[in-house]
Amino acid sequence: MTEANLQSNTAVSQPSKQIVEFDPRAADSITARMATAVAEATDRNVTEIPPLGEWVDCDAIEQLFSRQDPAHDLSLSFELEDCEVFVSNVGRIVVTPDADYESA
């Protein structure tokens, strides 16, 4: 196997980072977007991951991001389903699966 083949095979087996951009002023549920981003990053349906509310206080997150001042930076990060989840009030959710994560 050539070095190029090794690099190609390694890239295929690496988990992918999922980036979701959203309008922070929209009335949509930010926690629903977070759950969807985790499902997509782990190559699963959103119904196949545990409810987000088992890991974090969804109502608190919704209130935190709905009441924040857009002139000030606000971000939140936590682990869920072998992923690091980062949410920012600038309209970005980034989900990064752990390096050891293997999709089923």
N, C-alpha and C positions, 0 to 999 in steps of 0.2 A: 504494500500500500504506500502510495506516495505521500509526501507531507501535505500536499494540497487536499488529498482525500481525507487525511486525518483531521485537518482543520474543518473541512466541510462536515464530516460526521460529528465532530464536537459541537459545531454550531447548531445542528439539528437537535441534539439532545439537551441543549441549554433551555431553561425556562425563559419565557418572554415577558418583558415588562409591558404592562398595560397602562396606557395613558388615556384618560378621558377628560375632555374639556367641556365645560358647561358654563352657562350664564349664571353667575352667582346671585343675580337679582331676580331670577326666575322663581316661581312658586313651586317648582318641582321638588320632590323629596331628594335631598342630598344623600341620605342613607340608602335609598333604593338604588341610586347611581353607584354608590360604593359597593353594594352587594353585587350588582351586575358587573362591575369592573373586576372584582375578585373572581367571579365565575368565568369571565372571559379569559383572564390571565391564567387560570388553572384548567382551561379547556373543558368546562363543565357547564351544565345548565344551572341557572340561579336556584332552582328548586333542589339541586343536589348538594348545596352547601348548607351548613347549619344557619339558622336565622341569625342575622346580625345582632339582634337584641340579646342573644345569649352571650355575646362578647363585650358589647358596649351599650351605653344608655342612648338609644336612638333619639328619644325625645330631647335629651340634653344636647345632642349634636345638632339636631334641627334648630333648636332655640339659639344655640351658640352662633351658628352661621347666619341665622335670619336676623339677629339683633346686632351683629358686629358692625363697626364703623369701617366702611371701605377705605378710608384714609389710613387705616392701620392694618398691618399684616397680621393674619391669623392663620395658623396651621395646626393640624392634628395628625398624629401618627400612632399606629398601633399594629399589632400582629393579629392576623386572622387566617386560619387555614394554611399555615406554612407560608404566609405572604406578609410582607411589610406593606401597610396601606398608609399613604400620605395624602392628606386633603388640604387644599389651600383656598383661601377666600378669593384668590385671583381667578378661580374657575378651573382648577386642575386637580384631578385625582390620579395618583400614580400608584400602581400595584406592582410590587416586585416579588415574585416567588423566590423562596430560599433556593440557594444553589443546589441543595440536596433534593428539591422537590421533583417528583416524577409524576407526570400525569398518568392517570389510569387508562 
